Amino acid sequence: MVEISAEPGDTVSVDFEVINSGGIPDEQDILLTLENGDKVTLDEVPGLELEVDETGDGQLVWEISEDIEEQVYDLCVESDNTSDCIFDPLGEFNELEIEGFDVVYNESISSDNRSLFKSGSRIYVGSTNEVLGAYNSSDGSEIWENELHTDEIRGIWSDGDIVTSGDWDGNIISTNADDGSENWTYTRSSERWFGTHSDGSSVYAGGFNDGSLVSLDVNDGSEQWLVDDLTDSAEDVLMYNGNPLFGTEDGVFHLDADDGSVIDTYDVDTDGTSMSLNGDLLSATDSTNTSGKVTHYDLDNDEELWTSFEGETRPRDVYLSDDITYITIGSNDYGEILAHDNSDGSLVWEARDLDTSNIYGISIEGDDIYYSGENDLVKGKLV
C-alpha cells in the first residue's frame, strides 16, 4: 500500500511498477481511501494523474490545489477477486514534512536491519543477512562491517570497547569495537539469542527458543551460570541496580549477577521483545504476530502505569527518555514511530509516511533520533 499524506499547495509523486498480471489499470479502477473511510476513484481527485508506460513502470503525480482539505489517501485497486494493492513502490516523495522530527540523513546499509545500539559517536546495526556494522553517527558513513554471525543478528550492546550481539544460530559474539574483529564466541546451538548486555565483568543474554538466561565472562566468554527453568522464552536484558533484568513471556525477572538466583519478579504484560529503562521506570513491548502493546511500569512500586494500543499493531522496539516513550512499529510494507507522554501514555506525535519500512531499532540522544529498518540507517532531529 502506498500511503500519501499531504497538505494543500504541495506537489508529491510516487514512482512504482505494476506487479500483478492483470495489466495496467484504468483510472476508474483505482480507489483512493480517504482518512474518514470514504472511497473515491483516482479521476475524482483534482490534480491527481497516473502516468504508466507499456512496461508497467510509472509515476503518480498529485498537484494539490489550495481548496482541497488535508487528507490521507491509500492507493489501492479493487477487483472482483482481490482487494490487494497492485503497486510496489520504488521510492516515495522526499519533501513531505514528518511529524515529530526532521530527517538529517538516510543511508542505505545492509538489508533488513533488525537491531541498533548507539554508543559514543558510533551506531552499531545488525541485520538478517549476518552483517554486523559500525557507522558514524554524524553522517551514517561505514566504519567497519563483519560477517562473524551465521544467522539473523539481534540484541546488540556496546560500551565503546566491545560490541556484544546474539543470533538465531545459537551464537553470542564479542567483537572489538574499533575494527570489528572477533574477541570470542559462545554457542548454545538450540537457542536464539535476542538480547545481550554487560556490566563490565559479565555478559548477560536471554534465549528465545528455550528460555535460557546466561551469564558469560566478559573476557573469554566462558559460562558463569545458566538458568533455564524460569520461562520458555526470553528476549531482551538490561541492568537494574547492578543486576540483570530479563524480559520473558512470563514477566520480567531480576536475577543476582553473581549466581543467577531470583531477586524479584515483576508481573509486566510483555513477551520481552524490547525493554528500556529510565531510573525505576520500565517500558516493555509485547510483539505477538497478530497484536501488540507497550507497557509502562514502575519497578520501585511494582505497579503498571499505563499501556498503549493493545491489539492494534505490532511494536518492534522502545526507547524511554525522561519525558517520552518512543516506539517503532511496522512490517515489510510500512514503518512508523510513535511518541507517548510518560506521565499518562497519551500520544504526543506519530510519524507515519516514513521512507523506511520494517523499522526495528531506535535510539534517542538529546534531540537526535536514530532508527534502522529495511536497508536504511536514519538520523533525525526532533522538533
N, C-alpha and C positions, 0 to 999 in steps of 0.2 A: 504494500500500500504506500502510495506517495502522499504524504500529508503536506498541505500547503497552508501556511499561516501568513497573512499579510495585512497591511493597512492601506487605506485609500491613498493614492498617489504613488504607490510602489509599482515597480515592474519586476516580476520574478519569472524564472524559467527553470524547467527541469528537463534534462536530457534523458532519454530512455530508449529501450529496444523492446519490440513486441516479442514475447517469448512463448505464446501459445500457437497452436496450429490452425486457429480459426480465421486467420487473415487479419488484415488491418481494419480496425473498427471504424465505422462511420461516427460522425459527431453525435447522432441521436442514440448511439449505442452506449455512450459513456455517461455514467451518472455521477454527479458530484453530491456528496452528502454534506449538508450544512451542519454547523455545530448544534443546532436545535433538532436535528434528526430529519429535517425535510430533504427530499431529493429533487435535484434539477438536472436537466441534461446540459452537456457542455455548451451547446449553441444557445442556451438561455442565459448565459453569463456574459454580459458585455465585456468586450476586450480580451476574451479568452480564446485562443486559437490553437489548434492541434496541427502540427506540421510533420507528416510522416512520408518517407520516401519508400520506394519499392522494396528495399531490403528490410524494412521494419524499424530502421533507426529513425529517430525523430526528436522533436522538441515541443514541449508545452509552454507557450508564451502567454503571459497574462499582464496586460496593461490596465491597471485598476483605476477607474475614474474616481473623482473626489466624492461622488454622491453614493458610492457603494459602501454599505456598512462593513465594519471589520468582521470577518468570518474565518472559520477554519474549514477547509474542504478536504475531503478524502477522495482521491482519484481512483475509481474502480470501474469495472464493467460488469453489467448484469446480462446473463444469457439464460436460455431455457434450462440448462443443466448445471450451471455453476454460478456462484456468487464471488468467485476468487478474482483478484485483480490480475490483469494481464500484462502489467508493465514491470519491468525490472529496472529501477532507476540506476543510471550510470553515474549520476552526480546531481547535486542539488544546489539551489541558489545560495550564494555566498554572502550577500549583503543584508540579509534579514537579521535584525537585532534579536538576540537570545535573551530572554528574561533571566535576570539574576547575575549574569556575567558577560563580559566581552571576551572573545577568543583572541589570544595572543599568538599562538601557533597551533597547527595541526600537522604533525609529522607522521608520515607513513613508515611503520616499522614492521616487525614480524607479525604474521597473520594471527587473528583471533586471540588477542591478549587477554588473559584471564586473571592476572594478579599484578598488583602495583604496590610499591613501597617507596616513599621518599626519605632520604637520609642525607642531610647536608645539602650540597649542591648537585646531588645526583638522584635520578629516578631509576629504580630497578623494576623491570617488567618481565613477566614470564608468560609464555604462550602455549597453545595447544600443540604446536609443532616442535616442542622440546627446546626452544631457544630461550635462554635467559640473557637479558641485555641490560647494560648500564648506559644512561643517557644524561646529557647535561640538562639541568632543569631550566636554564636560562633560554635555550633555543631548541632543545629537543634533539641535538646532534648526538650521534653514537659515540660512546667511549670504548665499549667493547661488547661483544656478543660471544656466548659459548653454547655448545650443544652437549653438555655433560649428562643431561637428563635423557631418559628413554621413553618418556610419555608426557602427557599434559602436566604443566607446572602449576602449582598452587602454593599459597602460604609463604610469600617472600617476607623476610625481615632482614634489617641491616643496622649496624651501629657505625658504619663508615669504614670499619676494618675488615669485617667479614660479611658475607651475604649467605643466609640460610634459606633453603627452599625445599619443598617436598614435591613429589609427583605421583601419578596414578600407577606407577610400576613398582611401588614399594620403597623408593629411594628418598632419603634425606641427604642433601649435599651441602657442605660448607664450601664457600667459594671466596677467594681473595678479592676484596672489593676493588683493589687497584687495577687488576689486569684480567680478572675472571678465571684465573687458574684454580684448579681443584685443591682444597685442603684435605678433605676426607669425604667418604660416602658411607652411610649406614643403610642397610637394606633389610626390610621385612617384607618379603615378596607378596604376602597375602593382603597387604594394606594399600590403601590410597591415602597419602598424607595431604591434608587440606590446609593445615596451619602450622607455622613454626614461630618460635620466639626464643630469645635468650636473655639471661640476666647477667651475662659476662662470664659465668663459670659453667653454666649448663645450657643446653639447647632443648627446648620442650616442643613436642609435636602431638597433634591429635589425628587419629586414623579414622577414615570414613567407613571402610569395609567391616572391620572387626571391633571398632571402638577402643583401640589401643591408645593409651596415654603414656608417653615415654619421656624419659629424661636421659640426655646424652652428654658426655664430657665435651665441652666446647673445643678442647684442644685436639682430640683424636677421634671423637665420635663414638667412643665406647659406651655401651649401655650401662646406666647407673641404676635405673629402676624402670619397670614397666607395669602398668595397671591395666588389666583387661576384663574386669568383672563389674564395672560400674555402668556401662552403657554398651549398646550395639553399634553406635555410630557417633563419632566425634569429628569436629572440624577445626574451628578457629581456637587460638590460645593467646592469652595476654598475660601480663604480670600485674598482680594486685597486692599491695602491701608486702612485696618481696617474695610472693609465691605465685605459682602458675594458676591461671583461671581458664578452665577448659569449657568451651561451648559444645553441648551434645544434644541429641534428640530427647534426652531425659532431663534437661535442665542444665544449669551451669554448676560445675564442680570446682571448688577452691582446694587445691592439694598442697601438702607440705613439700617444699622444694627439696628437702633432704631425703625423704623416704617415700613420697607419693601417698601418704596417708591423707584421709579426708579431713580438712579443716572445717569446711562448711559446704552446704548445698543450697542453691537458690532456685526457686521454682519459676524460672523465666520461661515464657512460652516461646521457644526457639528450637531450631534444629542445629544451631551452632555454625551456620554457614559463614556469617561475618559478625564480628563484635567490635565495639570501640568504647574506650574508657575515657572519662574526664573526671578525675578525682574519684568520688564514690558513685558517680553516675555511669550506667552502662546502657548502651544501645545494642540490641541484638536482632538479627533477622531470622525469619522463617521463610525459606525459599522452596516450598514444595512445587511440584510441576504444574499444579492447577491453581494455586493461590499463594498468598504470602502476606506477611505483615512485618512490622518493625515494632519492637517493644522497648520502651524507655523505663529503666529500672534503677531504684535507689538501693545499692548494695548495703549501705550502712544501716538503713532501717528495714531492709528486706521487704521492699514494697514496690509493686508495679505502679508507675506514674501515669503512663498512657500507652496506647498502641495506635498505629496508623494503618489505613487502607487494608484492613483484613479482608481477604478473599477477593481482592480486586486486581492484584498484579503480582509480579514476582521480583522482589527486591534482590539485588546482587551483592552490593557492598554498602557499608555505612561508615560515616566518619562523624564523630561527636566533638564539636568545638565548644567554646564557652557558652554560646548562646543558641547555636543552630545545630540540628541533626541533618546531615547531608546523606541522601540515599540515592544510589544508582539502581535503575530498573531497565529491563529491556529483553530483547530476543534477537534472533537473526534479522528481524525486519525493522527494528526501531531501537532507540535509546533515549532515556530521559534521566534528568537529575531533579530531585525534589529537595526543598529546604523546609524543615519543620522547626517551629519555635520550641526550644527545650522546655519552657515552662508549662505548656499545655498541649503540645503536639499540633497546634494549628499550622496550616500550610502558609508559609511566608512567600515562596515563589516556586514555580515549576518550569523548568527549561525543557521544552519539547522541541521538535523540528531540528534535532541535532544531526549533524552530518555523520556522526559515529553511531553505528548500531551495536547491539550486544555489549553494552557498557558494563564492565565489571569493577575494576579497581578505582578508588578515589582517594585523594589526599588533599588537605587544606593546610596552608601555611600563611598566616596573616590574611591578606586579601587575594592571595594566589590560590587557584584551584587547579588540580591536575587530575586527569582521568584517562583511562585506556579502554579500548574496545576493539572492534573488528578492524585490524590493520592500523589503528591510529593511537598516537600519544598526543594528548591535547593539554595545553595550558590556557587558563582563562584568568581574567581579572574581575573579581567580584565588584559589583556596583550597587 
